[in-house]
Amino acid sequence: MISCLLSIVITVKIQHVSYSEELVSCVGWTTADELYSCSEDHQILRWNLLTSETSLVVKLQEDLFPIDLHWFPKTVGGKKQAQAEIFVLTSTDGKFHLASKMGRIEKSVEAHKGAVLAGRWNYDGTALITAGEDGQIKIWSKSGMLRSTLAQQGSPVYSVAWGPDSDRILYTSGRLLIIKPLQPSAKLLQWKAHEGIILKVDWNSVNDLILSSGEDCKYKVWDSYGRLLYTSSSHDYPVTSVSWSPDGEVFAVGSFNTLRLCDKTGWSYALEKPNTGSVFSLAWSADGTQLAGACGNGHVIFAHVVEQRWEWRSFEITLTKRRTMQVRNVVNDAGDVLEFRDRVIKASLAHGHLVVTTSLQCYVYSATNWNTPLIFDLKEGTVSLIVQAEKHFLLVDGTGVYVFSYEGRLISTPRFPGMRTDILNAQSVSLSNDTIAIRDKSDEKVIFLFDALTGKALGDGKPLTHKMEVVEIALDQCGPSSDRKIAVIDKNRDLYLTAVHRLYREHNICKIGTMVHTMAWNDSANILCGIQDTQFTVWHYPSAVFTDKDLLPKTLYMKDASEFSRAPHILNYVGTQVTVRRCDGSLVYSSVSPYPALLHEYSASSRWEDALRLCRFAKDQSLWACLAGMAMANRELTTAEVAYAAIGEVDKVQYINSIKDMPSKESSVAHMLLFSGHVQEAEATLLQAGLVYQTIQVHINLYNWDRALELAVKHKTHVDTVLAYRLKFLQDFSKKETNKRFMQYADGVEVDWEKIQAKVEMELVKEREKAATTSVRSSLASRR
């Protein structure tokens, strides 16, 4: 992740045409290195950034003054579009024009009375929307046939944007912003957004956030419900343009002689003051590394994002130029310079490896050797996301999701129906050594789980479905694949933990936190940290919720999070250090105790004596609670007994002692499952071993009277035992029998406590004898 300040540098500033000072109205990228621009001198120019050449595409007719330009989407659902070589051009004469890449006008359509102020294709290229000076918003087919007039109002619509799923439209109306669903019956959402006329809007498909700017000289960030997330201070001049980068991590803002780069939360990375006049239009290249602006003084400006910085343990890496990185080890101040053939698009530093993608290749560096990277070619250069795990890493581009080993070998390509790679981000994709998790965009309650090594869906192929829309997902990074867990933050900001494998998942979706804004797993132990309301919280052993729910609050470390200010974001949790980005862009580092990670290591390697010594040395109640949960999860009863005693859980110590005295292994396992609240699993274990009486007794102890009687009748044994305990229960509480089934059997069955006690003793003797026989057989088998 980017973990320090970025800056932008205006690397090219060229006059649009040498003999004219007419303003440039719009720009649009065809490829990552080719741009088209239109100006009021009626010319469309092609700019090639590789050769720095500019050529005339076409000279438009004298009465055609272009206002907006938008290229047909190149890829939809990973497939290249045959029609991608056309663009829509809107003009002041009330028409929009469908033009080819060669500049030929294929079709001109009378669209509005007065100027057509904006024209935008939707994400799958099936529809075009136009907004006019006449206050109308119209939807057209891709061939230019009118489908509907979506809205009609008294003031000009200066800007329009599609929602992430192309099912809603955002448009301006004076000082108001309006979100209009395409469904006729759906309600529109509108709110007053600015104190002056709103000039530009943009809606990002990845983060679902809205940008707006206006004549009140401010730019603002909103969520899709119209809630204000950020408002800028007032600029000197109206803010005439805003534009999201494709990955939704940053956005650009243009004003008079001003270009600003901002983080998605609103704070400013960098400010440039080029001599451009007003910047009327901004466009990002598909790879998100370059920005072009259409300027009022006849210039087209190009900007490049540099000075990005990544950190991991003692390494600090900075992108100093478009093709150059500087590596520095802060421990010994050793440095290296990494040179690339093409410009850097994305990079990620974690787990001892640096992964860098350029427009053509992927470079993999080891932190132990910066001189000889592993290099392999990419099918498509627009990599939008890199996610790393210890053994491999994941790339997302316009056509799919790919998992590679650090040796450059393609491991798998997970897919599911309707997968849209253009909207995947770090919150909706997670990777561990054995599992990939991807949240579905079409139904945000659904999380698809894949085997990282094969790319196939886990288990029976059914995804994990949560009861609420999911905002963020994260897989834990350590331990065996059978014990893999996934943490989920839903729309209510509740934090849940569940097992990845369906066998363990059925009854184990457990809430472990509320009002959680951001979270991260530790890279070397299954410890989770998060910012929970006003508290910074560390779940030292979150899996305790599956073993003993009462333990979970005792395993937490909490401290006041006021130092992180409003709306902080956890970037990573490496070793004992948590890196948090505050809402003003500054970084805050918080240290966490090293003991819990050490305890996880001892537990994983079954070094229980070392774990006990560590807890006695640290004298920390949360460590003892973690050890108690770990020992019970691993059925290490002696250690669990000591740990529970250390935190004063006397009743649980007694229960553990009773488990140790069980006559058979099956009984012990069943009661350990009962200890964790898994009644059905305990019942199945006992019945599988033929221990019917013990199963019935479990339900009697839990007051599950109906189930106890049902088992007794089904197996034709101990019906009188169930009735006897039921009668005793009613007498103790001075109640009368009201259950019809018990009343039915009470009439025909005689209750004799002496006979019942004799039968119970006989059952216990049988169980001990069976356990002893099994033990002897296994001993003889091992000798052979």
TAURMO-V519827 format. One record per pair of residues at least 6 apart in sequence whose ideal C-beta (glycine too) atoms are under 7 Angstrom apart, sorted by sequence separation. I is the first residue (numbers start at 1). GAP is how many residues later the second one is. If there is no record, write none. Layout:
i: <I	I>
gap: <GAP	GAP>
//
This chain:
i: <29	30	38	74	75	90	91	99	100	131	140	141	163	213	222	223	245	262	263	294	295	319	320	387	404	405	440	450	489	490	499	581	582	662	712	713	730	737	47	74	89	99	121	140	162	163	170	171	203	212	222	244	252	253	262	284	293	309	310	318	328	347	348	355	356	386	387	394	395	404	430	450	451	498	521	530	544	545	572	712	730	16	27	28	36	37	73	88	89	97	98	129	130	138	139	180	211	212	220	221	243	252	260	261	292	293	309	317	318	327	347	365	394	402	403	439	440	449	450	476	487	488	529	544	570	571	579	580	602	603	615	631	632	644	645	673	674	686	687	699	700	45	46	72	98	119	120	139	160	161	170	179	201	202	221	242	243	252	253	261	282	283	292	309	317	326	327	347	355	364	386	394	395	403	429	448	449	475	476	499	519	520	529	571	602	615	631	644	659	662	673	686	699	737	27	36	37	45	74	88	89	129	130	160	178	179	201	211	212	220	292	317	363	364	428	437	438	487	498	519	570	571	579	580	712	45	46	72	73	97	119	138	139	160	168	169	201	220	242	250	251	260	282	307	308	326	327	346	353	354	385	392	393	402	428	475	498	519	527	528	544	569	26	34	35	45	72	86	87	118	127	128	138	168	178	209	210	250	281	290	291	307	315	316	344	345	353	363	383	384	392	401	437	485	486	518	527	568	569	577	578	599	602	615	627	628	631	641	644	659	670	673	683	686	696	699	24	25	34	43	44	86	95	96	118	127	136	137	159	168	177	200	209	218	219	241	250	251	259	281	306	324	325	345	353	383	384	392	400	401	473	474	485	496	497	518	527	568	659	709	25	34	44	72	86	95	116	117	127	128	137	157	158	167	168	176	177	198	199	209	210	218	239	240	250	279	280	290	306	315	316	344	345	352	353	361	362	383	392	424	435	436	449	485	486	496	516	517	528	541	568	577	578	708	24	25	33	72	85	95	96	117	127	136	157	167	176	199	240	249	258	259	279	289	306	314	324	343	352	361	382	400	448	449	473	485	496	497	540	568	576	599	628	641	670	683	696	23	33	43	44	71	85	94	95	116	117	126	136	157	176	177	198	199	208	218	239	248	257	279	280	289	306	314	323	340	342	343	361	362	382	435	436	447	484	495	496	516	539	564	567	576	598	611	627	628	640	641	669	670	682	695	696	726	22	23	33	42	70	94	115	125	135	175	176	197	217	218	238	257	276	314	323	341	342	360	361	380	434	435	446	447	472	484	494	495	513	515	526	539	540	565	566	22	42	69	70	94	112	114	115	135	155	175	194	196	197	217	237	257	277	278	304	340	342	360	380	423	434	470	471	495	515	538	564	565	576	22	94	111	114	135	150	155	175	193	196	217	237	250	257	276	277	323	380	392	433	434	446	471	482	513	537	538	565	595	624	628	637	666	692	723	42	69	86	94	96	112	114	127	135	137	151	153	175	194	196	217	219	235	257	259	276	277	323	379	401	445	470	471	494	655	666	16	20	36	94	95	111	112	113	135	175	177	195	217	218	256	276	322	323	357	360	400	420	431	445	469	493	495	537	705	42	68	94	112	135	175	194	217	256	322	359	399	414	466	468	469	493	624	625	637	696	700	723	16	66	67	92	96	133	137	174	175	215	219	235	255	276	340	398	445	447	468	493	535	536	595	608	624	637	666	679	692	723	17	67	112	177	194	214	255	397	398	418	445	466	468	493	495	513	535	564	599	667	674	693	727	40	66	67	91	132	214	254	276	319	396	444	445	535	536	563	595	666	692	693	696	700	17	65	90	131	172	213	357	444	447	534	535	621	696	719	723	64	65	111	193	274	489	512	534	596	599	603	612	667	724	38	90	254	396	534	536	595	599	608	611	723	16	64	90	131	151	172	213	357	720	724	63	150	252	489	512	531	596	612	719	720	38	88	129	170	211	355	439	603	608	615	720	137	317	338	376	416	487	709	724	36	88	129	170	211	355	374	396	403	512	531	709	96	137	219	232	259	315	336	374	439	464	109	177	191	230	353	394	495	510	721	230	345	414	437	510	720	107	189	229	310	312	317	346	351	394	531	635	240	241	246	312	345	348	350	351	355	357	437	508	721	117	123	199	240	241	243	245	252	254	310	351	385	387	531	14	26	88	90	117	120	122	129	131	158	159	161	163	170	200	202	204	211	213	240	241	243	246	346	348	385	412	435	462	512	632	25	26	28	30	117	118	120	158	159	161	162	164	199	200	202	206	207	241	243	247	385	411	412	414	464	487	529	718	25	26	28	83	118	120	124	159	161	200	202	206	246	364	387	389	391	394	411	412	413	458	459	460	26	28	123	245	327	389	390	412	430	432	458	459	632	81	122	164	204	259	364	385	387	389	427	430	431	432	477	529	58	221	427	428	430	432	474	476	497	57	98	435	474	477	478	434	472	474	478	479	67	73	76	478	497	67	68	70	72	76	403	435	437	529	67	68	70	73	434	476	518	520	523	38	68	70	73	449	518	519	522	523	524	73	315	432	518	520	521	72	353	520	289	536	538	209	289	540	207	287	485	28	44	83	392	435	557	556	554	555	554	527	527	555	693	30	554	555	287	525	524	527	526	551	555	522	525	691	551	551	548	123	540	547	548	541	544	547	540	547	390	389	541	541	543	554	287	287	286	667	663	664	663	663	664	665	664	663	479	548	549	547	546	247	246	351	350	248	247	205	206	205	207	206	8	32	47	49	27	29	32	6	25	26	28	32	25	27	29	23	29	35	37	39	164	13	313	7	8	10	312	313	6	7	29	37	5	6	8	10	27	27	27	26	25	24	24	23	27	24	23	24	21	22	24	21	20	17	16	15	16	15	16	14	13	14	13	12	10	11	10	11	8	9	8	8	9	6	7	7	6	5	6	265	4	2	3	2	3	2	3	267	267	265	267	78	78	78	263	75	75	32	77	78	32	32	3	1	1	3	5	4	3>
gap: <6	6	6	6	6	6	6	6	6	6	6	6	6	6	6	6	6	6	6	6	6	6	6	6	6	6	6	6	6	6	6	6	6	6	6	6	6	6	7	7	7	7	7	7	7	7	7	7	7	7	7	7	7	7	7	7	7	7	7	7	7	7	7	7	7	7	7	7	7	7	7	7	7	7	7	7	7	7	7	7	7	8	8	8	8	8	8	8	8	8	8	8	8	8	8	8	8	8	8	8	8	8	8	8	8	8	8	8	8	8	8	8	8	8	8	8	8	8	8	8	8	8	8	8	8	8	8	8	8	8	8	8	8	8	8	8	8	8	8	8	8	9	9	9	9	9	9	9	9	9	9	9	9	9	9	9	9	9	9	9	9	9	9	9	9	9	9	9	9	9	9	9	9	9	9	9	9	9	9	9	9	9	9	9	9	9	9	9	9	9	9	9	9	9	10	10	10	10	10	10	10	10	10	10	10	10	10	10	10	10	10	10	10	10	10	10	10	10	10	10	10	10	10	10	10	11	11	11	11	11	11	11	11	11	11	11	11	11	11	11	11	11	11	11	11	11	11	11	11	11	11	11	11	11	11	11	11	11	11	11	11	11	12	12	12	12	12	12	12	12	12	12	12	12	12	12	12	12	12	12	12	12	12	12	12	12	12	12	12	12	12	12	12	12	12	12	12	12	12	12	12	12	12	12	12	12	12	12	12	12	12	12	12	12	12	12	13	13	13	13	13	13	13	13	13	13	13	13	13	13	13	13	13	13	13	13	13	13	13	13	13	13	13	13	13	13	13	13	13	13	13	13	13	13	13	13	13	13	13	13	14	14	14	14	14	14	14	14	14	14	14	14	14	14	14	14	14	14	14	14	14	14	14	14	14	14	14	14	14	14	14	14	14	14	14	14	14	14	14	14	14	14	14	14	14	14	14	14	14	14	14	14	14	14	15	15	15	15	15	15	15	15	15	15	15	15	15	15	15	15	15	15	15	15	15	15	15	15	15	15	15	15	15	15	15	15	15	15	15	15	15	15	15	15	15	15	15	16	16	16	16	16	16	16	16	16	16	16	16	16	16	16	16	16	16	16	16	16	16	16	16	16	16	16	16	16	16	16	16	16	16	16	16	16	16	16	16	16	16	16	16	16	16	16	16	16	16	16	16	16	16	16	16	16	17	17	17	17	17	17	17	17	17	17	17	17	17	17	17	17	17	17	17	17	17	17	17	17	17	17	17	17	17	17	17	17	17	17	17	17	17	17	17	18	18	18	18	18	18	18	18	18	18	18	18	18	18	18	18	18	18	18	18	18	18	18	18	18	18	18	18	18	18	18	18	18	18	19	19	19	19	19	19	19	19	19	19	19	19	19	19	19	19	19	19	19	19	19	19	19	19	19	19	19	19	19	19	19	19	19	19	19	20	20	20	20	20	20	20	20	20	20	20	20	20	20	20	20	20	20	20	20	20	20	20	20	20	20	20	20	20	20	20	21	21	21	21	21	21	21	21	21	21	21	21	21	21	21	21	21	21	21	21	21	21	21	21	21	21	21	21	21	22	22	22	22	22	22	22	22	22	22	22	22	22	22	22	22	22	22	22	22	22	22	22	23	23	23	23	23	23	23	23	23	23	23	23	23	23	23	23	23	23	23	23	23	23	23	23	23	23	23	23	23	23	24	24	24	24	24	24	24	24	24	24	24	24	24	24	24	24	24	24	24	24	24	24	24	25	25	25	25	25	25	25	25	25	25	25	25	25	25	25	25	25	25	25	25	25	26	26	26	26	26	26	26	26	26	26	26	26	26	26	26	27	27	27	27	27	27	27	27	27	27	27	27	27	27	28	28	28	28	28	28	28	28	28	28	28	29	29	29	29	29	29	29	29	29	29	30	30	30	30	30	30	30	30	30	30	31	31	31	31	31	31	31	31	31	31	31	32	32	32	32	32	32	32	32	33	33	33	33	33	33	33	33	33	33	33	33	34	34	34	34	34	34	34	34	34	34	35	35	35	35	35	35	35	35	35	36	36	36	36	36	36	37	37	37	37	37	37	37	37	37	37	37	38	38	38	38	38	38	38	38	38	38	38	38	38	39	39	39	39	39	39	39	39	39	39	39	39	39	39	40	40	40	40	40	40	40	40	40	40	40	40	40	40	40	40	40	40	40	40	40	40	40	40	40	40	40	40	40	40	40	41	41	41	41	41	41	41	41	41	41	41	41	41	41	41	41	41	41	41	41	41	41	41	41	41	41	41	41	42	42	42	42	42	42	42	42	42	42	42	42	42	42	42	42	42	42	42	42	42	42	42	42	43	43	43	43	43	43	43	43	43	43	43	43	43	44	44	44	44	44	44	44	44	44	44	44	44	44	44	44	45	45	45	45	45	45	45	45	45	46	46	46	46	46	46	47	47	47	47	47	48	48	48	48	48	49	49	49	49	49	49	49	49	49	50	50	50	50	50	50	50	50	50	51	51	51	51	51	51	51	51	51	51	52	52	52	52	52	52	53	53	53	54	54	54	55	56	56	57	58	58	59	59	59	60	65	65	66	67	67	68	69	70	70	70	71	71	71	72	72	73	73	74	74	74	75	75	76	77	78	81	82	82	82	84	85	85	85	86	86	87	88	88	89	90	93	94	95	96	100	101	103	104	105	106	106	107	108	125	128	128	129	130	137	138	172	173	177	178	217	217	218	218	219	253	253	253	253	254	254	254	255	255	255	255	255	256	256	256	257	257	257	257	259	259	261	261	262	262	262	262	262	263	263	263	263	264	264	264	264	265	266	267	268	269	270	271	273	273	274	275	275	276	276	276	277	278	281	282	283	283	284	284	285	286	286	288	290	291	291	293	293	295	295	296	297	297	299	299	300	301	302	302	302	305	306	306	307	307	308	308	316	317	318	318	320	321	322	322	323	324	327	343	343	349	350	568	570	571	576	580	583	584>
//
